Amino acid sequence: MDCATPALRRETRPVAAADYWLKNKLRAFIGREVFRAVLIDRRADQRTEDPMELIIEAMNEGSSVIIFPEGQRNHSDEQLLPFKAGIYNMATARPDIDLVPVWISNLNKVMPKGEVIPLPLICTVTFGDPIHVQEGETKDGFIARAQTALLELADATEAPV
């Protein structure tokens, strides 16, 4: 067993929807205590905290954050939904941080909508090269490049060997 694994888990935090993870006591316990999620209120008109400040605070504390740049689960036939600006905002707020694209195949079967505990099924996790905002790069340009990096991982994962 790799002795670094528990330490890595403690430093890794998903960014997730507060309305989902705080729906009941079990989910709240798992979201807060097990996953240590950075919980974001998706209701912009009712927020008491800036979601980006919460994410940057977690990064400043040394956490690696897991985000889904689409901002929600993808239940469509498309490989990706359009990315939200959050990934660009993270990249410009902390240009020293590596943003690593990760493609998870079979994700919707491993963690079906409404489930709290992942199912013990096989999935493949493919990591890409870190990306950063380039000097003079626009938000739209960076987001397009980040989407391309992720889709290239998906294509590589699904390509026949």
N, C-alpha and C positions, 0 to 999 in steps of 0.2 A: 504494500500500500504506500502510495506517495504521501509523505508527511506534509507536503505543502498544500494538499487538496483542501483541508478544512480552512486554512488561512485564506486561500483564494476564494472559497465560498463566502467567508465573512466579508471580504472586500468587494464582492460582486453584488450589485443591487439592480433589479429590474425597475423600470419606470412603468407604472401601471395606473389604471383608473380607480380612483378612490371610491366612486359610486359602486363599482363591482366588488372590490375587496372589503368594503366596509358594510356590505349588505346584511351580514349576520355575524354572530360572535365567532363561529368557526373560521369563516373567510377572513375576518379581521385578524384573528390570531395567526393564521397562515401567512397572510399578506405582510403583516407587521413583524412578527417574531420569527417565522421560518424563512421567508423570502427576503425580509428586510426591505420591502419595496419602497421606492420613492413614490408616494401616492399623490396623484394629481387630480384635482377637481376639474372635470371636463365641462362643468357648467360655468362658462365665462362670466355670466352676470351674477353669480353667487360666490365667486372665489374670494377668499380672504388672504390668499398667498399667491404670489406670482409663480407659476409652474416652472419657468426657466430658472428662477432664483433657487428653487428647491433642488433642481437637477445640478446646477453649478455648485451649490453648497455641498452636495454629495461628492461631486468630483473634487472639490477643494479639500474635502476630508480624506481623500485618497481612495475613494471607492471607484471601481469600474462600473459604469452604468450600462445596462442593456436597454436599448430603446428600439421600438418599431417605428421607423420614421414616417410610416403612413398614418400614424396616430390612432389606428384602430385595427381590429382583426380583419383580414381579407377573406371574405366568404364568396368572392366572385370567381369567375373563371380566369380572370387576369392574373398573371404572375405577381404583379405589384399594383397597388393603388398609388395615386399621386402622393409624393412625399410632402409633409408639412414643413414649415420653415424652421422647426425646432433644431434639426440637425445642423443647419447653417448657423443658427444662433449659438449652439454649443461650440461649434468649430471656431467662430469668431471670438467668443468669450474666453475660450481656453485654447489658443492656437498651438500651445505646446503639447496638447493631448492628442494621441493617435486615435483616430476614428477607424475602427476595424470593421469592414463589412463582413457579415456572417450570414450564410444561407443555411437554413434548417429545412431539410426535406422531410416530408411526412408530419409536419408540425400540427396540422389540424386534426390528425388522427391521434397523435400523442397527447395533445391537450385540447380535446373537443370543447366547443363553446359551452359554457355553463359548468364545466368540471373544475374542481379545485385542486385535485391531485393528478399529476401526469400519469398516463397509462403506460405500463411497461411494454412498449412497442419499439421496434427498431426505427431509428431515424439517422440521418447523416448530417453532420455539422461541418460546413466548409468555411474556412477562414480565408479572407483576402488580404491584400497588402493594405497597410494603413493609408488613409487619405487625410489631407489637410486642405484648408482654403488656400488657394494660390494667390500671390500678390495681384491685386487688381481684378480678381475673379468676382463676378456678380453672384448674388444669391441664386438666381435661376440657373446660372452656369454650374455652380457647385452642386446644386440639387440634381441636375441632369447627370453630372459626372458620378455622383454617389449612386444614383439609380442604375446607371450603366455598370458600375463596379459590382453591384449586387446581382444584376441580371447575368453578368458574365459568370459569376459563381454558380448561379442556378443552371446555366447552360452546361458548365463543366461537370456539375454533379449529375445531370441527367444524360450526359453524352455516353454512348455505348463504349465499353472498354475493349 
